[in-house]
Amino acid sequence: MKIINITKGTVVADNAVIASTFFKRLKGLLGRKSIEKGEALIIQSCNSIHSFFMRFPIDVLFVNKTDKVVAVTNSFAPFRISKIYFTASYVIELPAGSIKATSTSVGDKIEITAG
């Protein structure tokens, strides 16, 4: 899947996967040594994350039901818990540096496509 920042006209990720089941959301990126440039994990039905037992920092986008970014977190470190963003409907986890590289910010419109 591909994630596009419609507002800025940038590709946020071109190799995204969706974690839609309880177990896929629970596992997330745990057990991985890294997340590569262009990869992303979309966690559905999510408004807060943790990074316990992760080995690397990540960038995080909190997105609402209308695909608008409601919060961004740059370089979210391992062994942390994020704030709860009550208006968020899903989360996009990205390699650290992705938010800056794509100029993604609060208020931007996100589109997820199948290609």
CNS distance restraints for C-alpha pairs under 8 A (distance, minus, plus):
assign (resid   1 and name CA) (resid  14 and name CA) 6.26 0.50 0.50
assign (resid   1 and name CA) (resid  15 and name CA) 5.56 0.50 0.50
assign (resid   1 and name CA) (resid  16 and name CA) 4.83 0.50 0.50
assign (resid   1 and name CA) (resid  17 and name CA) 6.35 0.50 0.50
assign (resid   1 and name CA) (resid 112 and name CA) 6.83 0.50 0.50
assign (resid   1 and name CA) (resid 113 and name CA) 5.66 0.50 0.50
assign (resid   1 and name CA) (resid 114 and name CA) 4.57 0.50 0.50
assign (resid   1 and name CA) (resid 115 and name CA) 5.13 0.50 0.50
assign (resid   2 and name CA) (resid  11 and name CA) 7.52 0.50 0.50
assign (resid   2 and name CA) (resid  12 and name CA) 7.76 0.50 0.50
assign (resid   2 and name CA) (resid  13 and name CA) 5.68 0.50 0.50
assign (resid   2 and name CA) (resid  14 and name CA) 4.29 0.50 0.50
assign (resid   2 and name CA) (resid  15 and name CA) 5.96 0.50 0.50
assign (resid   2 and name CA) (resid  16 and name CA) 5.93 0.50 0.50
assign (resid   2 and name CA) (resid 112 and name CA) 5.65 0.50 0.50
assign (resid   2 and name CA) (resid 113 and name CA) 5.17 0.50 0.50
assign (resid   2 and name CA) (resid 114 and name CA) 6.27 0.50 0.50
assign (resid   2 and name CA) (resid 115 and name CA) 5.63 0.50 0.50
assign (resid   3 and name CA) (resid  11 and name CA) 6.09 0.50 0.50
assign (resid   3 and name CA) (resid  12 and name CA) 5.33 0.50 0.50
assign (resid   3 and name CA) (resid  13 and name CA) 5.08 0.50 0.50
assign (resid   3 and name CA) (resid  14 and name CA) 6.29 0.50 0.50
assign (resid   3 and name CA) (resid  16 and name CA) 7.10 0.50 0.50
assign (resid   3 and name CA) (resid 110 and name CA) 6.89 0.50 0.50
assign (resid   3 and name CA) (resid 111 and name CA) 5.75 0.50 0.50
assign (resid   3 and name CA) (resid 112 and name CA) 4.60 0.50 0.50
assign (resid   3 and name CA) (resid 113 and name CA) 6.52 0.50 0.50
assign (resid   4 and name CA) (resid   9 and name CA) 7.08 0.50 0.50
assign (resid   4 and name CA) (resid  10 and name CA) 5.88 0.50 0.50
assign (resid   4 and name CA) (resid  11 and name CA) 4.50 0.50 0.50
assign (resid   4 and name CA) (resid  12 and name CA) 5.41 0.50 0.50
assign (resid   4 and name CA) (resid  13 and name CA) 7.11 0.50 0.50
assign (resid   4 and name CA) (resid 110 and name CA) 5.74 0.50 0.50
assign (resid   4 and name CA) (resid 111 and name CA) 5.14 0.50 0.50
assign (resid   4 and name CA) (resid 112 and name CA) 6.38 0.50 0.50
assign (resid   4 and name CA) (resid 113 and name CA) 7.97 0.50 0.50
assign (resid   5 and name CA) (resid   9 and name CA) 5.58 0.50 0.50
assign (resid   5 and name CA) (resid  10 and name CA) 5.22 0.50 0.50
assign (resid   5 and name CA) (resid  11 and name CA) 6.14 0.50 0.50
assign (resid   5 and name CA) (resid  12 and name CA) 6.32 0.50 0.50
assign (resid   5 and name CA) (resid 102 and name CA) 7.93 0.50 0.50
assign (resid   5 and name CA) (resid 104 and name CA) 7.00 0.50 0.50
assign (resid   5 and name CA) (resid 108 and name CA) 6.76 0.50 0.50
assign (resid   5 and name CA) (resid 109 and name CA) 5.97 0.50 0.50
assign (resid   5 and name CA) (resid 110 and name CA) 4.71 0.50 0.50
assign (resid   5 and name CA) (resid 111 and name CA) 6.43 0.50 0.50
assign (resid   6 and name CA) (resid  10 and name CA) 7.01 0.50 0.50
assign (resid   6 and name CA) (resid 108 and name CA) 7.26 0.50 0.50
assign (resid   6 and name CA) (resid 109 and name CA) 5.46 0.50 0.50
assign (resid   6 and name CA) (resid 110 and name CA) 5.71 0.50 0.50
assign (resid   6 and name CA) (resid 111 and name CA) 6.51 0.50 0.50
assign (resid   7 and name CA) (resid 108 and name CA) 5.36 0.50 0.50
assign (resid   7 and name CA) (resid 109 and name CA) 5.50 0.50 0.50
assign (resid   7 and name CA) (resid 110 and name CA) 7.61 0.50 0.50
assign (resid   8 and name CA) (resid 102 and name CA) 7.80 0.50 0.50
assign (resid   8 and name CA) (resid 103 and name CA) 7.15 0.50 0.50
assign (resid   8 and name CA) (resid 104 and name CA) 7.23 0.50 0.50
assign (resid   8 and name CA) (resid 108 and name CA) 7.45 0.50 0.50
assign (resid  10 and name CA) (resid 102 and name CA) 5.84 0.50 0.50
assign (resid  11 and name CA) (resid 102 and name CA) 7.06 0.50 0.50
assign (resid  12 and name CA) (resid  38 and name CA) 7.14 0.50 0.50
assign (resid  12 and name CA) (resid  98 and name CA) 6.98 0.50 0.50
assign (resid  12 and name CA) (resid  99 and name CA) 7.76 0.50 0.50
assign (resid  12 and name CA) (resid 102 and name CA) 6.11 0.50 0.50
assign (resid  13 and name CA) (resid  37 and name CA) 7.77 0.50 0.50
assign (resid  13 and name CA) (resid  38 and name CA) 4.39 0.50 0.50
assign (resid  13 and name CA) (resid  39 and name CA) 5.56 0.50 0.50
assign (resid  13 and name CA) (resid  40 and name CA) 6.05 0.50 0.50
assign (resid  13 and name CA) (resid  94 and name CA) 7.89 0.50 0.50
assign (resid  14 and name CA) (resid  38 and name CA) 5.30 0.50 0.50
assign (resid  14 and name CA) (resid  39 and name CA) 6.48 0.50 0.50
assign (resid  14 and name CA) (resid  40 and name CA) 8.00 0.50 0.50
assign (resid  14 and name CA) (resid 115 and name CA) 7.78 0.50 0.50
assign (resid  15 and name CA) (resid  38 and name CA) 5.76 0.50 0.50
assign (resid  15 and name CA) (resid  39 and name CA) 4.66 0.50 0.50
assign (resid  15 and name CA) (resid  40 and name CA) 6.36 0.50 0.50
assign (resid  16 and name CA) (resid  38 and name CA) 7.81 0.50 0.50
assign (resid  16 and name CA) (resid  39 and name CA) 5.40 0.50 0.50
assign (resid  16 and name CA) (resid  40 and name CA) 4.42 0.50 0.50
assign (resid  16 and name CA) (resid  41 and name CA) 5.68 0.50 0.50
assign (resid  16 and name CA) (resid  42 and name CA) 6.99 0.50 0.50
assign (resid  17 and name CA) (resid  40 and name CA) 6.45 0.50 0.50
assign (resid  17 and name CA) (resid  41 and name CA) 5.24 0.50 0.50
assign (resid  17 and name CA) (resid  42 and name CA) 6.11 0.50 0.50
assign (resid  18 and name CA) (resid  41 and name CA) 5.93 0.50 0.50
assign (resid  18 and name CA) (resid  42 and name CA) 4.65 0.50 0.50
assign (resid  18 and name CA) (resid  43 and name CA) 6.10 0.50 0.50
assign (resid  18 and name CA) (resid  44 and name CA) 7.26 0.50 0.50
assign (resid  19 and name CA) (resid  24 and name CA) 4.97 0.50 0.50
assign (resid  19 and name CA) (resid  25 and name CA) 5.16 0.50 0.50
assign (resid  19 and name CA) (resid  28 and name CA) 7.13 0.50 0.50
assign (resid  19 and name CA) (resid  41 and name CA) 6.90 0.50 0.50
assign (resid  19 and name CA) (resid  42 and name CA) 5.92 0.50 0.50
assign (resid  19 and name CA) (resid  43 and name CA) 4.91 0.50 0.50
assign (resid  19 and name CA) (resid  44 and name CA) 6.35 0.50 0.50
assign (resid  20 and name CA) (resid  24 and name CA) 6.48 0.50 0.50
assign (resid  20 and name CA) (resid  25 and name CA) 6.45 0.50 0.50
assign (resid  20 and name CA) (resid  43 and name CA) 6.42 0.50 0.50
assign (resid  20 and name CA) (resid  44 and name CA) 5.43 0.50 0.50
assign (resid  20 and name CA) (resid  45 and name CA) 7.84 0.50 0.50
assign (resid  21 and name CA) (resid  25 and name CA) 6.10 0.50 0.50
assign (resid  22 and name CA) (resid  26 and name CA) 6.04 0.50 0.50
assign (resid  23 and name CA) (resid  27 and name CA) 6.08 0.50 0.50
assign (resid  24 and name CA) (resid  28 and name CA) 5.93 0.50 0.50
assign (resid  25 and name CA) (resid  43 and name CA) 5.98 0.50 0.50
assign (resid  25 and name CA) (resid  44 and name CA) 7.65 0.50 0.50
assign (resid  28 and name CA) (resid  41 and name CA) 7.39 0.50 0.50
assign (resid  28 and name CA) (resid  43 and name CA) 7.72 0.50 0.50
assign (resid  29 and name CA) (resid  35 and name CA) 7.97 0.50 0.50
assign (resid  29 and name CA) (resid  41 and name CA) 7.74 0.50 0.50
assign (resid  29 and name CA) (resid  54 and name CA) 7.28 0.50 0.50
assign (resid  30 and name CA) (resid  53 and name CA) 6.75 0.50 0.50
assign (resid  30 and name CA) (resid  54 and name CA) 5.58 0.50 0.50
assign (resid  31 and name CA) (resid  54 and name CA) 7.10 0.50 0.50
assign (resid  32 and name CA) (resid  54 and name CA) 7.65 0.50 0.50
assign (resid  32 and name CA) (resid  55 and name CA) 7.55 0.50 0.50
assign (resid  33 and name CA) (resid  55 and name CA) 6.19 0.50 0.50
assign (resid  33 and name CA) (resid  56 and name CA) 7.35 0.50 0.50
assign (resid  34 and name CA) (resid  55 and name CA) 7.29 0.50 0.50
assign (resid  34 and name CA) (resid  56 and name CA) 6.38 0.50 0.50
assign (resid  35 and name CA) (resid  39 and name CA) 6.40 0.50 0.50
assign (resid  35 and name CA) (resid  40 and name CA) 7.61 0.50 0.50
assign (resid  35 and name CA) (resid  94 and name CA) 7.16 0.50 0.50
assign (resid  35 and name CA) (resid  95 and name CA) 5.53 0.50 0.50
assign (resid  36 and name CA) (resid  95 and name CA) 6.28 0.50 0.50
assign (resid  37 and name CA) (resid  95 and name CA) 6.07 0.50 0.50
assign (resid  37 and name CA) (resid  98 and name CA) 7.75 0.50 0.50
assign (resid  38 and name CA) (resid  94 and name CA) 7.99 0.50 0.50
assign (resid  38 and name CA) (resid  95 and name CA) 7.84 0.50 0.50
assign (resid  39 and name CA) (resid  94 and name CA) 6.55 0.50 0.50
assign (resid  39 and name CA) (resid  95 and name CA) 7.23 0.50 0.50
assign (resid  40 and name CA) (resid  92 and name CA) 6.54 0.50 0.50
assign (resid  40 and name CA) (resid  93 and name CA) 5.54 0.50 0.50
assign (resid  40 and name CA) (resid  94 and name CA) 4.85 0.50 0.50
assign (resid  40 and name CA) (resid  95 and name CA) 7.41 0.50 0.50
assign (resid  41 and name CA) (resid  92 and name CA) 5.66 0.50 0.50
assign (resid  41 and name CA) (resid  93 and name CA) 5.10 0.50 0.50
assign (resid  41 and name CA) (resid  94 and name CA) 6.82 0.50 0.50
assign (resid  42 and name CA) (resid  90 and name CA) 7.01 0.50 0.50
assign (resid  42 and name CA) (resid  91 and name CA) 5.71 0.50 0.50
assign (resid  42 and name CA) (resid  92 and name CA) 4.52 0.50 0.50
assign (resid  42 and name CA) (resid  93 and name CA) 6.44 0.50 0.50
assign (resid  43 and name CA) (resid  90 and name CA) 5.61 0.50 0.50
assign (resid  43 and name CA) (resid  91 and name CA) 5.12 0.50 0.50
assign (resid  43 and name CA) (resid  92 and name CA) 6.33 0.50 0.50
assign (resid  43 and name CA) (resid  93 and name CA) 7.90 0.50 0.50
assign (resid  44 and name CA) (resid  89 and name CA) 6.86 0.50 0.50
assign (resid  44 and name CA) (resid  90 and name CA) 4.61 0.50 0.50
assign (resid  44 and name CA) (resid  91 and name CA) 6.67 0.50 0.50
assign (resid  45 and name CA) (resid  89 and name CA) 5.39 0.50 0.50
assign (resid  45 and name CA) (resid  90 and name CA) 5.26 0.50 0.50
assign (resid  46 and name CA) (resid  88 and name CA) 6.94 0.50 0.50
assign (resid  46 and name CA) (resid  89 and name CA) 5.66 0.50 0.50
assign (resid  46 and name CA) (resid  90 and name CA) 4.68 0.50 0.50
assign (resid  46 and name CA) (resid  91 and name CA) 6.03 0.50 0.50
assign (resid  47 and name CA) (resid  62 and name CA) 6.79 0.50 0.50
assign (resid  47 and name CA) (resid  84 and name CA) 5.69 0.50 0.50
assign (resid  47 and name CA) (resid  85 and name CA) 5.22 0.50 0.50
assign (resid  47 and name CA) (resid  86 and name CA) 6.20 0.50 0.50
assign (resid  47 and name CA) (resid  87 and name CA) 7.45 0.50 0.50
assign (resid  47 and name CA) (resid  88 and name CA) 4.97 0.50 0.50
assign (resid  47 and name CA) (resid  89 and name CA) 6.01 0.50 0.50
assign (resid  47 and name CA) (resid  90 and name CA) 6.16 0.50 0.50
assign (resid  47 and name CA) (resid  91 and name CA) 6.73 0.50 0.50
assign (resid  48 and name CA) (resid  81 and name CA) 7.62 0.50 0.50
assign (resid  48 and name CA) (resid  82 and name CA) 5.66 0.50 0.50
assign (resid  48 and name CA) (resid  83 and name CA) 6.09 0.50 0.50
assign (resid  48 and name CA) (resid  84 and name CA) 4.77 0.50 0.50
assign (resid  48 and name CA) (resid  85 and name CA) 6.45 0.50 0.50
assign (resid  48 and name CA) (resid  91 and name CA) 7.87 0.50 0.50
assign (resid  49 and name CA) (resid  81 and name CA) 6.01 0.50 0.50
assign (resid  49 and name CA) (resid  82 and name CA) 5.48 0.50 0.50
assign (resid  49 and name CA) (resid  83 and name CA) 7.94 0.50 0.50
assign (resid  50 and name CA) (resid  79 and name CA) 7.07 0.50 0.50
assign (resid  50 and name CA) (resid  80 and name CA) 5.60 0.50 0.50
assign (resid  50 and name CA) (resid  81 and name CA) 4.31 0.50 0.50
assign (resid  50 and name CA) (resid  82 and name CA) 6.14 0.50 0.50
assign (resid  51 and name CA) (resid  76 and name CA) 7.90 0.50 0.50
assign (resid  51 and name CA) (resid  77 and name CA) 7.07 0.50 0.50
assign (resid  51 and name CA) (resid  78 and name CA) 4.88 0.50 0.50
assign (resid  51 and name CA) (resid  79 and name CA) 4.92 0.50 0.50
assign (resid  51 and name CA) (resid  80 and name CA) 5.29 0.50 0.50
assign (resid  51 and name CA) (resid  81 and name CA) 6.55 0.50 0.50
assign (resid  52 and name CA) (resid  78 and name CA) 5.96 0.50 0.50
assign (resid  52 and name CA) (resid  79 and name CA) 4.07 0.50 0.50
assign (resid  52 and name CA) (resid  80 and name CA) 6.30 0.50 0.50
assign (resid  52 and name CA) (resid  81 and name CA) 7.95 0.50 0.50
assign (resid  53 and name CA) (resid  78 and name CA) 6.72 0.50 0.50
assign (resid  53 and name CA) (resid  79 and name CA) 6.23 0.50 0.50
assign (resid  54 and name CA) (resid  78 and name CA) 5.25 0.50 0.50
assign (resid  54 and name CA) (resid  79 and name CA) 6.94 0.50 0.50
assign (resid  55 and name CA) (resid  78 and name CA) 6.29 0.50 0.50
assign (resid  56 and name CA) (resid  77 and name CA) 6.82 0.50 0.50
assign (resid  56 and name CA) (resid  78 and name CA) 6.10 0.50 0.50
assign (resid  57 and name CA) (resid  75 and name CA) 5.06 0.50 0.50
assign (resid  57 and name CA) (resid  76 and name CA) 5.13 0.50 0.50
assign (resid  57 and name CA) (resid  77 and name CA) 4.46 0.50 0.50
assign (resid  57 and name CA) (resid  78 and name CA) 5.89 0.50 0.50
assign (resid  57 and name CA) (resid  95 and name CA) 7.49 0.50 0.50
assign (resid  57 and name CA) (resid  96 and name CA) 5.98 0.50 0.50
assign (resid  58 and name CA) (resid  74 and name CA) 7.00 0.50 0.50
assign (resid  58 and name CA) (resid  75 and name CA) 4.90 0.50 0.50
assign (resid  58 and name CA) (resid  76 and name CA) 5.10 0.50 0.50
assign (resid  58 and name CA) (resid  77 and name CA) 6.85 0.50 0.50
assign (resid  58 and name CA) (resid  93 and name CA) 6.48 0.50 0.50
assign (resid  58 and name CA) (resid  94 and name CA) 5.64 0.50 0.50
assign (resid  58 and name CA) (resid  95 and name CA) 5.02 0.50 0.50
assign (resid  58 and name CA) (resid  96 and name CA) 4.42 0.50 0.50
assign (resid  58 and name CA) (resid  97 and name CA) 7.95 0.50 0.50
assign (resid  59 and name CA) (resid  72 and name CA) 7.57 0.50 0.50
assign (resid  59 and name CA) (resid  73 and name CA) 5.67 0.50 0.50
assign (resid  59 and name CA) (resid  74 and name CA) 4.64 0.50 0.50
assign (resid  59 and name CA) (resid  75 and name CA) 5.00 0.50 0.50
assign (resid  59 and name CA) (resid  76 and name CA) 5.90 0.50 0.50
assign (resid  59 and name CA) (resid  93 and name CA) 5.93 0.50 0.50
assign (resid  59 and name CA) (resid  94 and name CA) 5.00 0.50 0.50
assign (resid  59 and name CA) (resid  95 and name CA) 5.80 0.50 0.50
assign (resid  59 and name CA) (resid  96 and name CA) 4.76 0.50 0.50
assign (resid  59 and name CA) (resid  97 and name CA) 6.68 0.50 0.50
assign (resid  59 and name CA) (resid  98 and name CA) 6.54 0.50 0.50
assign (resid  59 and name CA) (resid  99 and name CA) 6.48 0.50 0.50
assign (resid  60 and name CA) (resid  72 and name CA) 5.73 0.50 0.50
assign (resid  60 and name CA) (resid  73 and name CA) 5.03 0.50 0.50
assign (resid  60 and name CA) (resid  74 and name CA) 6.57 0.50 0.50
assign (resid  60 and name CA) (resid  75 and name CA) 7.93 0.50 0.50
assign (resid  60 and name CA) (resid  76 and name CA) 7.19 0.50 0.50
assign (resid  60 and name CA) (resid  91 and name CA) 6.84 0.50 0.50
assign (resid  60 and name CA) (resid  92 and name CA) 5.67 0.50 0.50
assign (resid  60 and name CA) (resid  93 and name CA) 4.73 0.50 0.50
assign (resid  60 and name CA) (resid  94 and name CA) 6.14 0.50 0.50
assign (resid  60 and name CA) (resid  99 and name CA) 7.98 0.50 0.50
assign (resid  61 and name CA) (resid  69 and name CA) 6.53 0.50 0.50
assign (resid  61 and name CA) (resid  70 and name CA) 7.76 0.50 0.50
assign (resid  61 and name CA) (resid  71 and name CA) 6.09 0.50 0.50
assign (resid  61 and name CA) (resid  72 and name CA) 4.76 0.50 0.50
assign (resid  61 and name CA) (resid  73 and name CA) 6.60 0.50 0.50
assign (resid  61 and name CA) (resid  91 and name CA) 5.61 0.50 0.50
assign (resid  61 and name CA) (resid  92 and name CA) 5.02 0.50 0.50
assign (resid  61 and name CA) (resid  93 and name CA) 6.62 0.50 0.50
assign (resid  62 and name CA) (resid  69 and name CA) 5.81 0.50 0.50
assign (resid  62 and name CA) (resid  70 and name CA) 5.66 0.50 0.50
assign (resid  62 and name CA) (resid  71 and name CA) 5.10 0.50 0.50
assign (resid  62 and name CA) (resid  72 and name CA) 6.25 0.50 0.50
assign (resid  62 and name CA) (resid  85 and name CA) 7.37 0.50 0.50
assign (resid  62 and name CA) (resid  88 and name CA) 5.57 0.50 0.50
assign (resid  62 and name CA) (resid  89 and name CA) 7.50 0.50 0.50
assign (resid  62 and name CA) (resid  90 and name CA) 6.16 0.50 0.50
assign (resid  62 and name CA) (resid  91 and name CA) 4.67 0.50 0.50
assign (resid  62 and name CA) (resid  92 and name CA) 6.59 0.50 0.50
assign (resid  63 and name CA) (resid  67 and name CA) 5.65 0.50 0.50
assign (resid  63 and name CA) (resid  68 and name CA) 5.44 0.50 0.50
assign (resid  63 and name CA) (resid  69 and name CA) 4.39 0.50 0.50
assign (resid  63 and name CA) (resid  70 and name CA) 5.50 0.50 0.50
assign (resid  63 and name CA) (resid  71 and name CA) 7.21 0.50 0.50
assign (resid  63 and name CA) (resid  87 and name CA) 7.93 0.50 0.50
assign (resid  63 and name CA) (resid  88 and name CA) 5.00 0.50 0.50
assign (resid  63 and name CA) (resid  89 and name CA) 5.88 0.50 0.50
assign (resid  63 and name CA) (resid  90 and name CA) 5.42 0.50 0.50
assign (resid  63 and name CA) (resid  91 and name CA) 5.98 0.50 0.50
assign (resid  63 and name CA) (resid  92 and name CA) 7.71 0.50 0.50
assign (resid  64 and name CA) (resid  68 and name CA) 5.49 0.50 0.50
assign (resid  64 and name CA) (resid  69 and name CA) 6.52 0.50 0.50
assign (resid  64 and name CA) (resid  70 and name CA) 6.52 0.50 0.50
assign (resid  64 and name CA) (resid  87 and name CA) 5.82 0.50 0.50
assign (resid  64 and name CA) (resid  88 and name CA) 4.24 0.50 0.50
assign (resid  64 and name CA) (resid  89 and name CA) 4.59 0.50 0.50
assign (resid  64 and name CA) (resid  90 and name CA) 6.55 0.50 0.50
assign (resid  65 and name CA) (resid  88 and name CA) 7.13 0.50 0.50
assign (resid  65 and name CA) (resid  89 and name CA) 5.41 0.50 0.50
assign (resid  65 and name CA) (resid  90 and name CA) 7.80 0.50 0.50
assign (resid  67 and name CA) (resid 109 and name CA) 5.72 0.50 0.50
assign (resid  67 and name CA) (resid 110 and name CA) 5.25 0.50 0.50
assign (resid  67 and name CA) (resid 111 and name CA) 6.88 0.50 0.50
assign (resid  68 and name CA) (resid 106 and name CA) 7.69 0.50 0.50
assign (resid  68 and name CA) (resid 107 and name CA) 5.70 0.50 0.50
assign (resid  68 and name CA) (resid 108 and name CA) 5.63 0.50 0.50
assign (resid  68 and name CA) (resid 109 and name CA) 4.56 0.50 0.50
assign (resid  68 and name CA) (resid 110 and name CA) 6.12 0.50 0.50
assign (resid  69 and name CA) (resid 105 and name CA) 6.94 0.50 0.50
assign (resid  69 and name CA) (resid 106 and name CA) 4.98 0.50 0.50
assign (resid  69 and name CA) (resid 107 and name CA) 5.16 0.50 0.50
assign (resid  69 and name CA) (resid 108 and name CA) 5.43 0.50 0.50
assign (resid  69 and name CA) (resid 109 and name CA) 6.42 0.50 0.50
assign (resid  69 and name CA) (resid 110 and name CA) 7.17 0.50 0.50
assign (resid  70 and name CA) (resid  85 and name CA) 7.80 0.50 0.50
assign (resid  70 and name CA) (resid  87 and name CA) 7.23 0.50 0.50
assign (resid  70 and name CA) (resid  88 and name CA) 6.60 0.50 0.50
assign (resid  70 and name CA) (resid 106 and name CA) 5.27 0.50 0.50
assign (resid  70 and name CA) (resid 107 and name CA) 6.23 0.50 0.50
assign (resid  71 and name CA) (resid  85 and name CA) 7.59 0.50 0.50
assign (resid  71 and name CA) (resid 105 and name CA) 7.65 0.50 0.50
assign (resid  71 and name CA) (resid 106 and name CA) 5.52 0.50 0.50
assign (resid  72 and name CA) (resid  99 and name CA) 7.84 0.50 0.50
assign (resid  72 and name CA) (resid 105 and name CA) 6.67 0.50 0.50
assign (resid  72 and name CA) (resid 106 and name CA) 6.61 0.50 0.50
assign (resid  74 and name CA) (resid  96 and name CA) 6.67 0.50 0.50
assign (resid  74 and name CA) (resid  97 and name CA) 7.10 0.50 0.50
assign (resid  74 and name CA) (resid  99 and name CA) 6.83 0.50 0.50
assign (resid  75 and name CA) (resid  96 and name CA) 5.05 0.50 0.50
assign (resid  75 and name CA) (resid  97 and name CA) 7.05 0.50 0.50
assign (resid  76 and name CA) (resid  80 and name CA) 7.54 0.50 0.50
assign (resid  76 and name CA) (resid  96 and name CA) 7.82 0.50 0.50
assign (resid  94 and name CA) (resid  98 and name CA) 6.34 0.50 0.50
assign (resid  97 and name CA) (resid 101 and name CA) 6.10 0.50 0.50
assign (resid  98 and name CA) (resid 102 and name CA) 6.09 0.50 0.50
assign (resid  99 and name CA) (resid 103 and name CA) 5.84 0.50 0.50
assign (resid  99 and name CA) (resid 104 and name CA) 5.24 0.50 0.50
assign (resid  99 and name CA) (resid 105 and name CA) 7.56 0.50 0.50
assign (resid 100 and name CA) (resid 104 and name CA) 6.71 0.50 0.50
assign (resid 104 and name CA) (resid 108 and name CA) 6.64 0.50 0.50
